[in-house]
Amino acid sequence: MAEVAMGKFLSAYGSLITTLWGDPALKARFKSDPAAVLKDFGLDPGSAKVNIVAPGAASADTTPESQVRLWNEGLKSGSIDFYFPEEPPEGQENMEISESALEAVAGGGTYCCCCTPCCSC
């Protein structure tokens, strides 16, 4: 399998982890068949075995960025160690997202493209 780019991986990883935190049924399915759930979120492990690992204490392998390296190494070796934090970090369980952050994510933010005649800037 071809290596997965960092941006694609981090986007899928973030979406997967936050969805699993809020969906007990999907979390149970992930624990029993991680490869299928990962594939549903755009991360296809191919024939590699996926080993779910509880992160425990923070280390060089528990950062989202290190997951990209572990994923790509695992695709080559046939065994992927996938660090899965069971719960959100302490203090972020019910974190509120500001209205401006939601607008930026949804594409509702203000920007100036200056490349078309429809701009008023």
N, CA and C atoms as a LAMMPS dump frame, in Angstrom:
ITEM: TIMESTEP
0
ITEM: NUMBER OF ATOMS
363
ITEM: BOX BOUNDS ff ff ff
-5.0000000000000000e+02 5.0000000000000000e+02
-5.0000000000000000e+02 5.0000000000000000e+02
-5.0000000000000000e+02 5.0000000000000000e+02
ITEM: ATOMS id mol type element x y z
1 1 1 N 0.833 -1.183 0
2 1 2 C 0 0 0
3 1 3 C 0.881 1.25 0
4 2 1 N 0.357 2.285 -0.602
5 2 2 C 1.083 3.557 -0.65
6 2 3 C 0.984 4.273 0.692
7 3 1 N 2.016 5.045 1.003
8 3 2 C 2.016 5.819 2.244
9 3 3 C 0.875 6.831 2.228
10 4 1 N 0.385 7.154 3.416
11 4 2 C -0.683 8.131 3.572
12 4 3 C -0.054 9.471 3.948
13 5 1 N -0.477 10.536 3.277
14 5 2 C 0.038 11.876 3.563
15 5 3 C -0.403 12.328 4.952
16 6 1 N 0.434 13.137 5.591
17 6 2 C 0.156 13.58 6.957
18 6 3 C -1.191 14.287 7.073
19 7 1 N -1.482 15.219 6.175
20 7 2 C -2.736 15.965 6.246
21 7 3 C -3.952 15.063 6.162
22 8 1 N -3.938 14.14 5.222
23 8 2 C -5.055 13.211 5.066
24 8 3 C -5.2 12.35 6.313
25 9 1 N -4.086 11.832 6.813
26 9 2 C -4.141 10.969 7.983
27 9 3 C -4.677 11.73 9.189
28 10 1 N -4.123 12.913 9.461
29 10 2 C -4.529 13.665 10.648
30 10 3 C -5.997 14.065 10.592
31 11 1 N -6.493 14.392 9.419
32 11 2 C -7.903 14.729 9.268
33 11 3 C -8.778 13.519 9.589
34 12 1 N -8.446 12.375 9.01
35 12 2 C -9.22 11.154 9.259
36 12 3 C -9.083 10.708 10.711
37 13 1 N -7.87 10.775 11.254
38 13 2 C -7.605 10.366 12.635
39 13 3 C -8.41 11.22 13.616
40 14 1 N -8.379 12.53 13.429
41 14 2 C -9.13 13.426 14.305
42 14 3 C -10.623 13.174 14.239
43 15 1 N -11.126 12.989 13.04
44 15 2 C -12.544 12.711 12.862
45 15 3 C -12.923 11.388 13.523
46 16 1 N -12.112 10.374 13.317
47 16 2 C -12.378 9.058 13.908
48 16 3 C -12.387 9.126 15.43
49 17 1 N -11.334 9.68 16.015
50 17 2 C -11.205 9.693 17.474
51 17 3 C -12.356 10.458 18.118
52 18 1 N -12.666 11.642 17.611
53 18 2 C -13.745 12.423 18.223
54 18 3 C -15.1 11.754 18.024
55 19 1 N -15.308 11.083 16.903
56 19 2 C -16.552 10.351 16.684
57 19 3 C -16.649 9.171 17.643
58 20 1 N -15.557 8.44 17.818
59 20 2 C -15.563 7.294 18.733
60 20 3 C -15.865 7.723 20.165
61 21 1 N -15.358 8.874 20.582
62 21 2 C -15.614 9.358 21.936
63 21 3 C -17.105 9.587 22.175
64 22 1 N -17.848 9.938 21.143
65 22 2 C -19.266 10.243 21.312
66 22 3 C -20.217 9.148 20.877
67 23 1 N -19.702 8.027 20.398
68 23 2 C -20.564 6.971 19.866
69 23 3 C -20.143 5.613 20.43
70 24 1 N -20.764 5.194 21.554
71 24 2 C -20.375 3.93 22.188
72 24 3 C -20.518 2.704 21.277
73 25 1 N -21.535 2.691 20.418
74 25 2 C -21.719 1.545 19.523
75 25 3 C -20.579 1.463 18.509
76 26 1 N -20.188 2.603 17.961
77 26 2 C -19.084 2.616 17.003
78 26 3 C -17.775 2.268 17.703
79 27 1 N -17.6 2.741 18.938
80 27 2 C -16.394 2.421 19.702
81 27 3 C -16.287 0.907 19.902
82 28 1 N -17.41 0.259 20.222
83 28 2 C -17.407 -1.2 20.397
84 28 3 C -17.066 -1.893 19.081
85 29 1 N -17.633 -1.394 17.991
86 29 2 C -17.324 -1.975 16.673
87 29 3 C -15.85 -1.782 16.327
88 30 1 N -15.308 -0.604 16.643
89 30 2 C -13.898 -0.32 16.385
90 30 3 C -13.004 -1.296 17.145
91 31 1 N -13.354 -1.564 18.397
92 31 2 C -12.538 -2.474 19.204
93 31 3 C -12.584 -3.905 18.677
94 32 1 N -13.715 -4.292 18.091
95 32 2 C -13.815 -5.661 17.575
96 32 3 C -13.325 -5.795 16.139
97 33 1 N -13.43 -4.734 15.35
98 33 2 C -13 -4.789 13.946
99 33 3 C -12.404 -3.439 13.533
100 34 1 N -11.227 -3.109 14.076
101 34 2 C -10.656 -1.783 13.799
102 34 3 C -10.404 -1.518 12.319
103 35 1 N -10.01 -2.523 11.567
104 35 2 C -9.694 -2.31 10.153
105 35 3 C -10.909 -1.8 9.382
106 36 1 N -12.084 -2.366 9.65
107 36 2 C -13.294 -1.95 8.938
108 36 3 C -13.668 -0.51 9.273
109 37 1 N -13.591 -0.151 10.558
110 37 2 C -13.946 1.212 10.962
111 37 3 C -12.93 2.21 10.409
112 38 1 N -11.66 1.872 10.476
113 38 2 C -10.633 2.753 9.911
114 38 3 C -10.88 2.978 8.424
115 39 1 N -11.232 1.929 7.72
116 39 2 C -11.504 2.044 6.282
117 39 3 C -12.703 2.964 6.04
118 40 1 N -13.736 2.847 6.896
119 40 2 C -14.906 3.727 6.776
120 40 3 C -14.528 5.195 6.925
121 41 1 N -13.46 5.472 7.663
122 41 2 C -13.014 6.845 7.887
123 41 3 C -11.892 7.253 6.931
124 42 1 N -11.637 6.444 5.911
125 42 2 C -10.667 6.811 4.888
126 42 3 C -9.248 6.34 5.13
127 43 1 N -9.046 5.488 6.134
128 43 2 C -7.715 4.941 6.414
129 43 3 C -7.757 3.434 6.196
130 44 1 N -7.361 3.01 5.029
131 44 2 C -7.421 1.592 4.676
132 44 3 C -6.12 0.897 5.061
133 45 1 N -6.174 -0.011 6.048
134 45 2 C -4.955 -0.712 6.442
135 45 3 C -4.568 -1.841 5.491
136 46 1 N -5.395 -2.09 4.483
137 46 2 C -5.095 -3.18 3.556
138 46 3 C -5.029 -4.5 4.299
139 47 1 N -3.973 -5.251 4.079
140 47 2 C -3.834 -6.556 4.732
141 47 3 C -3.104 -6.468 6.074
142 48 1 N -2.703 -5.267 6.478
143 48 2 C -1.982 -5.108 7.751
144 48 3 C -2.919 -5.357 8.931
145 49 1 N -2.401 -5.988 9.964
146 49 2 C -3.145 -6.202 11.204
147 49 3 C -3.083 -4.91 12.013
148 50 1 N -4.233 -4.494 12.556
149 50 2 C -4.293 -3.278 13.359
150 50 3 C -4.337 -3.661 14.833
151 51 1 N -3.345 -3.197 15.587
152 51 2 C -3.265 -3.44 17.025
153 51 3 C -3.664 -2.165 17.75
154 52 1 N -4.781 -2.203 18.471
155 52 2 C -5.212 -1.031 19.232
156 52 3 C -4.394 -0.982 20.516
157 53 1 N -3.764 0.171 20.75
158 53 2 C -2.901 0.351 21.913
159 53 3 C -3.425 1.527 22.733
160 54 1 N -3.597 1.316 24.04
161 54 2 C -3.969 2.419 24.931
162 54 3 C -2.73 3.274 25.145
163 55 1 N -2.837 4.587 24.982
164 55 2 C -1.644 5.424 25.045
165 55 3 C -0.909 5.432 26.376
166 56 1 N -1.613 5.349 27.501
167 56 2 C -0.916 5.44 28.786
168 56 3 C -0.243 6.791 28.921
169 57 1 N 0.957 6.799 29.449
170 57 2 C 1.701 8.051 29.62
171 57 3 C 2.106 8.608 28.256
172 58 1 N 2.14 9.916 28.169
173 58 2 C 2.54 10.566 26.916
174 58 3 C 3.958 10.152 26.539
175 59 1 N 4.136 9.882 25.258
176 59 2 C 5.458 9.518 24.752
177 59 3 C 5.57 9.995 23.313
178 60 1 N 6.708 9.739 22.713
179 60 2 C 6.926 10.149 21.323
180 60 3 C 5.976 9.435 20.372
181 61 1 N 5.462 8.267 20.759
182 61 2 C 4.568 7.516 19.881
183 61 3 C 3.096 7.848 20.078
184 62 1 N 2.762 8.675 21.067
185 62 2 C 1.355 8.924 21.347
186 62 3 C 0.82 10.222 20.762
187 63 1 N 1.62 10.967 20.048
188 63 2 C 1.128 12.197 19.43
189 63 3 C 0.42 11.86 18.123
190 64 1 N -0.558 12.678 17.722
191 64 2 C -1.211 12.424 16.436
192 64 3 C -0.213 12.39 15.276
193 65 1 N 0.79 13.258 15.325
194 65 2 C 1.776 13.296 14.245
195 65 3 C 2.581 11.999 14.176
196 66 1 N 2.9 11.422 15.334
197 66 2 C 3.662 10.168 15.33
198 66 3 C 2.818 9.018 14.796
199 67 1 N 1.489 9.147 14.925
200 67 2 C 0.608 8.111 14.388
201 67 3 C 0.779 7.961 12.877
202 68 1 N 1.06 9.067 12.198
203 68 2 C 1.275 9.009 10.744
204 68 3 C 2.469 8.107 10.444
205 69 1 N 3.551 8.319 11.166
206 69 2 C 4.756 7.498 10.978
207 69 3 C 4.456 6.031 11.297
208 70 1 N 3.792 5.786 12.429
209 70 2 C 3.475 4.409 12.815
210 70 3 C 2.554 3.744 11.797
211 71 1 N 1.609 4.508 11.265
212 71 2 C 0.681 3.979 10.265
213 71 3 C 1.447 3.552 9.008
214 72 1 N 2.267 4.456 8.495
215 72 2 C 2.998 4.156 7.262
216 72 3 C 4.014 3.035 7.456
217 73 1 N 4.677 2.996 8.61
218 73 2 C 5.594 1.885 8.898
219 73 3 C 4.816 0.575 8.997
220 74 1 N 3.642 0.631 9.617
221 74 2 C 2.812 -0.558 9.766
222 74 3 C 2.28 -1.085 8.445
223 75 1 N 1.978 -0.173 7.519
224 75 2 C 1.532 -0.621 6.195
225 75 3 C 2.617 -1.461 5.527
226 76 1 N 3.875 -1.047 5.734
227 76 2 C 5 -1.779 5.134
228 76 3 C 5.279 -3.088 5.854
229 77 1 N 5.2 -3.069 7.194
230 77 2 C 5.565 -4.261 7.976
231 77 3 C 4.426 -5.261 8.107
232 78 1 N 3.184 -4.792 7.917
233 78 2 C 2.033 -5.681 8.053
234 78 3 C 1.403 -5.659 9.432
235 79 1 N 1.873 -4.77 10.32
236 79 2 C 1.325 -4.669 11.674
237 79 3 C 1.338 -3.205 12.115
238 80 1 N 0.149 -2.636 12.293
239 80 2 C 0.005 -1.225 12.642
240 80 3 C -0.356 -1.092 14.117
241 81 1 N 0.45 -0.35 14.871
242 81 2 C 0.105 0.002 16.247
243 81 3 C -0.675 1.307 16.192
244 82 1 N -1.949 1.235 16.579
245 82 2 C -2.838 2.392 16.507
246 82 3 C -3.18 2.825 17.922
247 83 1 N -2.616 3.954 18.346
248 83 2 C -2.863 4.466 19.692
249 83 3 C -4.247 5.092 19.745
250 84 1 N -5.073 4.579 20.661
251 84 2 C -6.453 5.031 20.782
252 84 3 C -6.743 5.493 22.204
253 85 1 N -6.83 6.811 22.412
254 85 2 C -7.217 7.312 23.73
255 85 3 C -8.71 7.062 23.948
256 86 1 N -9.043 6.272 24.954
257 86 2 C -10.437 5.883 25.213
258 86 3 C -11.356 7.074 25.473
259 87 1 N -10.826 8.1 26.112
260 87 2 C -11.62 9.265 26.499
261 87 3 C -10.889 10.54 26.08
262 88 1 N -11.641 11.641 25.93
263 88 2 C -10.987 12.918 25.626
264 88 3 C -10.041 13.305 26.762
265 89 1 N -9.043 14.119 26.466
266 89 2 C -8.146 14.585 27.526
267 89 3 C -8.939 15.281 28.637
268 90 1 N -8.466 15.145 29.849
269 90 2 C -9.143 15.74 30.996
270 90 3 C -9.36 17.235 30.777
271 91 1 N -10.581 17.665 31.048
272 91 2 C -10.926 19.071 30.878
273 91 3 C -11.497 19.391 29.512
274 92 1 N -11.479 18.439 28.588
275 92 2 C -11.994 18.699 27.244
276 92 3 C -13.228 17.862 26.927
277 93 1 N -13.799 17.195 27.94
278 93 2 C -14.943 16.32 27.711
279 93 3 C -16.14 17.063 27.125
280 94 1 N -16.435 18.222 27.668
281 94 2 C -17.603 18.993 27.231
282 94 3 C -17.189 20.354 26.705
283 95 1 N -16.085 20.37 26.016
284 95 2 C -15.531 21.627 25.544
285 95 3 C -16.472 22.292 24.538
286 96 1 N -16.733 23.56 24.743
287 96 2 C -17.561 24.337 23.838
288 96 3 C -16.688 24.939 22.747
289 97 1 N -17.226 25.002 21.546
290 97 2 C -16.518 25.617 20.428
291 97 3 C -17.149 26.98 20.182
292 98 1 N -16.323 27.997 20.058
293 98 2 C -16.832 29.352 19.868
294 98 3 C -17.526 29.482 18.514
295 99 1 N -18.411 30.46 18.437
296 99 2 C -19.139 30.721 17.192
297 99 3 C -18.177 31.039 16.045
298 100 1 N -17.134 31.815 16.324
299 100 2 C -16.183 32.17 15.264
300 100 3 C -15.397 30.949 14.789
301 101 1 N -15.079 30.034 15.711
302 101 2 C -14.376 28.809 15.315
303 101 3 C -15.276 27.94 14.45
304 102 1 N -16.557 27.858 14.812
305 102 2 C -17.499 27.086 13.999
306 102 3 C -17.633 27.682 12.599
307 103 1 N -17.696 29.008 12.518
308 103 2 C -17.793 29.658 11.211
309 103 3 C -16.567 29.363 10.356
310 104 1 N -15.395 29.401 10.97
311 104 2 C -14.163 29.147 10.222
312 104 3 C -14.13 27.723 9.699
313 105 1 N -14.56 26.771 10.524
314 105 2 C -14.57 25.367 10.105
315 105 3 C -15.598 25.15 9.01
316 106 1 N -16.745 25.811 9.139
317 106 2 C -17.818 25.632 8.166
318 106 3 C -17.591 26.427 6.891
319 107 1 N -16.548 27.214 6.848
320 107 2 C -16.276 28.005 5.651
321 107 3 C -17.028 29.319 5.643
322 108 1 N -17.571 29.703 6.791
323 108 2 C -18.335 30.932 6.857
324 108 3 C -17.508 32.146 7.215
325 109 1 N -16.239 31.965 7.337
326 109 2 C -15.369 33.083 7.704
327 109 3 C -15.258 34.09 6.576
328 110 1 N -14.813 35.275 6.877
329 110 2 C -14.635 36.317 5.881
330 110 3 C -13.229 36.226 5.31
331 111 1 N -13.133 36.333 4.01
332 111 2 C -11.827 36.342 3.372
333 111 3 C -11.905 37.174 2.111
334 112 1 N -10.775 37.548 1.605
335 112 2 C -10.71 38.349 0.395
336 112 3 C -9.913 37.572 -0.642
337 113 1 N -10.537 37.252 -1.754
338 113 2 C -9.823 36.467 -2.759
339 113 3 C -9.12 37.356 -3.788
340 114 1 N -9.624 38.556 -4.041
341 114 2 C -9.016 39.546 -4.946
342 114 3 C -8.699 39.008 -6.341
343 115 1 N -9.325 37.929 -6.717
344 115 2 C -8.995 37.395 -8.038
345 115 3 C -10.209 37.338 -8.958
346 116 1 N -11.366 37.749 -8.474
347 116 2 C -12.541 37.725 -9.334
348 116 3 C -13.248 39.073 -9.266
349 117 1 N -13.996 39.404 -10.274
350 117 2 C -14.695 40.689 -10.274
351 117 3 C -15.825 40.755 -9.25
352 118 1 N -16.187 39.647 -8.644
353 118 2 C -17.285 39.677 -7.677
354 118 3 C -16.857 40.194 -6.315
355 119 1 N -15.574 40.328 -6.08
356 119 2 C -15.079 40.821 -4.791
357 119 3 C -15.376 42.302 -4.641
358 120 1 N -15.617 42.694 -3.412
359 120 2 C -15.856 44.111 -3.148
360 120 3 C -14.699 44.73 -2.382
361 121 1 N -13.57 44.051 -2.346
362 121 2 C -12.453 44.56 -1.546
363 121 3 C -11.551 45.465 -2.331
